[in-house]
Amino acid sequence: LKMMHRLDEAEASYQRAIDVSHPDQLDDSLFGYGILCLLRGQYPRGWEYYDLRRSLYNYPEPEFPYWRGESLQNKTILLFCEQGYGDTLQFVRYAAKVAALAKKTDVRVQLPLQKLLAASLPDCTVYSGAVRPAEHYDFACSLHSLPFVFQSTEETIPQRNGYLQPAAKLIKKWRGILNRATGGKGFHVGIVWAGNPKHHN
């Protein structure tokens, strides 16, 4: 029902599932209901239930205290990716908000995104691969949990235009290449992309 966007019927079904769920299955019902809440723009409740994915799916997490909004003054924090590239690009918009609160903010992302996000997050250290063994962090937090920590509503989701920025040297390089190819007329470039074709949605 949810996937068919019959949202009222889906909500009624989730409410019934929540009412009859065994305690061991309750988080699964609440998580599904949370996704429905996000679809409906009911963000505070949706983000709260969406955070239940951590107990349901056992995504690997660094072994540091999980940040839930505690003061970051004079603290270091590691933000880490959790799922696909699109999820990282969606939720990394919150990294600048964290960096404004912390002494040091590192962001661990998938290797193909490292160069783009390093250029886009000048106040963070962006890397890929395993957690650096020499590093110690006061806190760690999944990028996916940041909307919940910040209690995001539609009005408070970070909306800064162009929060993804290519490196200035790449802009200069490709501007020169394209100008030479067109005799200085320039190109208008559009980018088309798609999600993982193996994903169920």
NORHUUR-V165831 format. One record per pair of residues at least 6 apart in sequence whose ideal C-beta (glycine too) atoms are under 6 Angstrom apart, sorted by the first residue. I is the first residue (numbers start at 0). J is the second residue. Records with the same first field share a line. If there is no record, write none. Layout:
I->J ; J
This chain:
0->8 ; 9 ; 12
1->9 ; 35
9->35
13->32
16->28
17->28
20->28
26->51 ; 54 ; 55
29->48 ; 51
30->48 ; 51 ; 52 ; 55
32->48
33->45 ; 48 ; 49
36->44 ; 45
37->45
42->151 ; 152
43->150
46->146 ; 147
50->144 ; 147
58->81
61->77 ; 130 ; 139
63->136 ; 139
64->138
66->76 ; 138 ; 140
68->148
71->100 ; 101
73->102
74->101 ; 102 ; 137
75->102 ; 103 ; 136 ; 137
76->101 ; 104 ; 136 ; 138
77->105 ; 136 ; 139
78->94 ; 106 ; 140 ; 142
79->107 ; 141
80->87 ; 108 ; 109 ; 142
81->141 ; 143
84->109
85->194
87->108 ; 112
90->142 ; 143
91->142
92->157 ; 162
93->145
94->106 ; 120 ; 123
97->104
98->104 ; 122 ; 123
104->123
105->124
106->123 ; 125
107->126
108->116 ; 127
110->127
113->125 ; 127
116->125
117->125
118->164 ; 165 ; 166
119->163 ; 164
177->186
